[in-house]
Amino acid sequence: MLTSRIIPCLDVRNGRVVKGVRFQGLRDVGDPAELARRYEDQGADEIVLLDVTATNDRRETAHGTVRAVRRNLSIPLTIGGGVRSLEDAGRLLEAGADKVSINSAAVEDPDLVAAIAGRFGSQCCVVAIDAQRQAGAWRVLTHAGRNLHQHEVLDWARDVERRGAGEILLTSWDRDGVGHGYDLALLSRMAEAVSMPVIASGGGRTPDHLTAALEAGAHAVLVASVLHDGHTTVSRLKQELDDRGQVVRP
């Protein structure tokens, strides 16, 4: 039986971890290397680091930050933000990433998904999808929520799976940062639409929220504010999930 993963997310701006609601009202919550090590010590299965301004600033992810985090980390590290080419992805992998996450660039150039998967393997290619409810469906957002596309989220996920993506990082834009729980309808539909692993993101705050996401079909849950603000720890969340019958990694 596959075990469920708990993955802390580090949203980074100018070398510091920040957190807000839908990337607005960002506040400083710490040093990425220190937080990554803390969460690994607590039992995190992986770390996701997203440079939240790289795409809109039209620059690459800060490689110095990636290297600093990697020096403190032995668990898998996914890096996203500002990846616009195969060369960008390669430089991040050389800097210490295990996986590269692409969002806006994949929508603008879907062939990039196949290029990254073909060069580095599907296991390295994560497609991040920011989803917003629109008239009874979910539409794709890019550029940190600035651009709404006509892509229907489930159709887009099927497309990137055909192109070789190995994992989906699925964020409910409506739930991001508000702590009301994940969008379970979106998660269950996504789990039915694709066969690759789906990471649930956006809204998780309590063990019940995490459990519900996993029961809806997510393979992993992304958490941020609840850890950054000291409300709980990864180890405590794992114990709570275990108490609820979820199979988690030690």
C-alpha positions in Angstrom: 0.0 0.0 0.0 1.3 3.5 -0.9 1.9 5.7 2.0 0.5 9.3 2.1 3.0 12.1 2.1 3.0 15.4 4.1 4.9 18.1 2.2 5.7 21.5 3.7 5.7 24.3 1.2 8.1 27.2 1.3 6.9 30.2 -0.8 10.0 32.3 -1.2 10.5 36.0 -2.2 13.9 37.7 -2.1 15.4 34.7 -0.3 12.9 34.6 2.5 9.9 32.4 3.1 6.6 34.4 2.9 3.0 33.6 3.3 -0.3 35.3 2.5 -3.7 34.7 0.9 -3.5 34.0 -2.8 0.0 35.6 -2.9 -1.4 38.8 -1.5 -0.5 40.4 1.9 2.8 38.4 2.0 4.5 38.4 5.4 7.9 37.1 6.3 8.0 33.8 8.2 11.6 32.8 8.1 14.8 31.5 6.4 14.1 28.8 3.8 17.2 26.7 4.7 16.4 26.8 8.4 12.7 26.0 7.9 13.5 23.1 5.5 15.8 21.5 8.0 13.3 22.0 10.8 10.5 20.3 8.8 12.8 17.4 7.8 13.7 16.9 11.5 9.9 16.8 12.2 9.4 14.0 9.7 8.5 15.8 6.4 8.5 13.5 3.4 9.5 16.1 0.9 9.9 19.9 0.6 8.4 22.1 -2.1 10.0 25.5 -2.6 8.2 28.0 -4.9 9.8 31.3 -5.9 6.5 33.2 -6.0 7.7 36.3 -7.9 10.1 34.8 -10.4 7.6 34.3 -13.2 6.1 37.8 -13.0 9.5 39.3 -12.6 10.6 37.3 -15.6 13.7 35.9 -13.9 15.0 32.5 -13.0 14.6 31.0 -9.5 17.4 32.1 -7.2 19.9 29.3 -7.4 21.7 30.4 -4.3 18.6 29.8 -2.3 18.1 26.4 -3.8 21.7 25.4 -3.0 21.4 26.7 0.6 18.3 24.6 1.1 19.8 21.5 -0.4 22.8 21.7 1.9 20.5 21.3 4.8 18.3 18.7 3.3 18.4 14.9 2.6 14.7 14.4 1.6 13.4 15.1 -2.0 13.2 18.8 -3.0 10.8 20.2 -5.6 11.5 23.7 -7.0 9.2 25.9 -9.0 8.8 29.4 -10.1 10.4 31.1 -13.2 11.1 27.8 -15.1 10.6 28.8 -18.8 12.9 26.4 -20.6 14.6 23.0 -20.6 17.8 24.8 -19.7 16.1 26.5 -16.6 15.0 23.1 -15.4 18.5 21.6 -15.9 20.1 24.4 -13.9 17.7 23.8 -11.0 18.4 20.1 -11.0 22.1 20.9 -11.0 21.6 23.3 -8.1 20.1 20.5 -6.0 16.4 20.0 -7.0 15.1 16.5 -7.3 12.0 17.7 -9.2 11.1 20.8 -11.1 7.6 22.3 -11.0 6.2 24.2 -14.0 3.0 26.1 -14.3 2.7 29.3 -16.4 5.4 28.1 -18.9 3.6 24.8 -19.4 0.4 26.6 -20.4 2.3 28.9 -22.8 4.3 26.0 -24.3 2.9 22.6 -23.5 5.8 21.0 -25.4 8.0 22.0 -22.5 6.4 19.3 -20.4 7.4 16.6 -22.9 10.9 18.1 -23.2 11.6 18.1 -19.4 10.1 14.6 -19.0 12.0 13.3 -22.0 15.4 14.8 -20.9 15.2 14.2 -17.2 12.5 11.6 -16.7 8.8 11.9 -15.7 9.7 11.6 -12.1 11.4 15.0 -12.3 8.5 16.8 -14.0 5.8 18.2 -11.8 3.1 20.3 -13.3 1.5 22.8 -10.9 -2.1 23.7 -11.7 -3.8 26.6 -10.0 -7.5 26.1 -10.3 -10.4 28.6 -9.8 -14.1 27.8 -9.9 -15.8 29.4 -12.8 -19.4 28.8 -13.7 -19.6 25.3 -12.3 -16.1 24.2 -13.6 -12.5 24.9 -12.8 -10.3 27.0 -15.0 -6.5 27.3 -15.0 -4.8 30.4 -13.5 -1.2 31.3 -14.3 1.3 34.1 -13.3 0.4 33.9 -9.6 -3.3 34.2 -10.2 -3.1 37.2 -12.6 -4.1 35.3 -15.8 -7.3 33.2 -16.2 -7.2 30.8 -19.1 -9.9 28.9 -20.9 -8.2 25.6 -20.2 -10.5 23.4 -18.2 -8.4 22.0 -15.3 -9.2 18.3 -15.7 -8.7 18.4 -19.5 -5.4 20.2 -18.9 -4.3 17.6 -16.4 -5.0 14.8 -18.9 -3.1 16.7 -21.5 0.1 17.1 -19.4 -0.1 13.5 -18.3 -0.1 12.4 -21.9 2.9 14.6 -22.4 4.9 12.9 -19.7 4.3 14.8 -16.5 4.9 12.6 -13.4 2.9 14.5 -10.8 0.3 17.2 -10.4 0.6 19.9 -7.7 -3.1 21.0 -7.6 -3.9 24.3 -5.8 -7.4 25.5 -5.2 -7.0 29.3 -5.7 -10.3 29.8 -3.9 -9.0 28.0 -0.8 -5.3 29.2 -0.8 -4.2 30.6 2.5 -7.7 30.7 4.1 -7.5 27.5 6.2 -11.0 26.2 5.3 -9.9 22.9 4.0 -9.0 21.6 0.5 -11.5 21.6 -2.4 -12.6 18.0 -2.1 -14.8 18.1 -5.2 -11.9 19.2 -7.3 -9.6 16.6 -5.7 -11.9 13.7 -6.3 -12.5 14.7 -9.9 -8.8 15.1 -10.5 -8.1 11.7 -8.9 -10.6 10.1 -11.4 -9.2 12.0 -14.4 -5.5 11.1 -14.1 -3.4 8.1 -13.0 -0.4 10.0 -11.8 0.0 11.2 -8.1 -1.9 14.4 -7.1 -0.6 16.7 -4.4 -3.4 18.6 -2.7 -2.7 22.3 -2.0 -4.7 25.2 -0.8 -6.6 25.4 2.5 -5.3 22.7 4.7 -5.1 23.5 8.3 -6.3 20.7 10.5 -5.8 16.9 10.6 -9.4 16.5 9.5 -8.7 18.6 6.4 -5.7 16.5 5.5 -7.5 13.3 6.1 -10.4 14.4 3.9 -8.1 15.3 1.1 -6.4 11.9 1.2 -9.7 10.2 1.3 -10.8 12.2 -1.7 -7.9 10.8 -3.7 -4.8 12.9 -3.1 -1.6 11.1 -2.7 0.0 13.9 -0.7 -1.0 17.0 1.1 0.9 20.4 1.0 0.9 22.4 4.2 2.3 25.8 5.0 0.8 28.4 7.3 -0.2 25.8 10.0 3.5 24.9 10.3 5.0 28.3 9.8 2.8 29.8 12.5 3.7 27.1 15.0 0.2 25.7 15.4 1.5 22.1 14.9 4.4 20.1 13.6 4.8 17.5 10.9 5.2 14.7 13.4 2.1 15.7 15.2 0.1 15.8 12.0 1.4 12.4 11.0 0.4 11.0 14.4 -3.1 12.5 14.0 -3.4 11.0 10.5 -2.3 7.6 11.8 -4.9 7.8 14.5 -7.5 8.4 11.7 -6.4 5.3 9.8 -4.2 6.9 7.2 -1.0 5.1 6.2 1.8 7.6 6.6 5.6 7.3 6.4 7.3 7.1 9.8 
